[in-house]
Amino acid sequence: MSGKDGATGNFAYNAIASWPRGETPKTTDDEVVACKIARAMLSGPPHITKDAAVIDDTLQPDGSPLYLRHRTDPNNNWTLMPGNENKVGMAPMCADPHGIRWAMSIMMDKTYPENTEPGIIYMLCGATQHSNADALDKTSPGIPIGPHWMIVWPYDQKNSEKNFTATRIGIPSTVRDAGAWQMFDNTPYAYTHICGNPWVGSEYNPDKTKPVWTMQHQPS
């Protein structure tokens, strides 16, 4: 990955080499869980992921989540998933309650997402995806996607005017390495995909910072 937008792209190598602080795995199973937790914690902002719950990417037979770590702060309602760098479409993620319901709907092959309010999902490790057009595609070749975050919303089947499309909100619907686009456009799982990390850049402080105009030149 390039340094554009401050994205690190920790999807595979850095993620699996990182260990949760304070934990010493005693068995192979413990080691696997520790690596999964470490990878999951890289998926979102550290001040969120440090206390968030971590669930496995594989659901239990009854469809319920398998917890790798319970949340350590009762006021933190975010959930992390470690992903699997060997499988397309299984990226590490950090999601709020409505974001995780949206993601779980895809995992369970639901026709429509089950979140009732807009949600947020971070994928700051980057991702791979089978399709930019169909959320339920499980067979197409993988598409590499850089670090990003997502705004997902409920789909209103009865009122199409409430459903955003790329044309209506003036953004692209094609995969990009910067900026934003509408993924799964014109489908129940359409959402706004924003490239990069929202925490990159310098915070404005009128007493300690000054604006500087910068330009980028590209070959003609």
Disulfide bonds with the S-S distance in Angstrom:
none
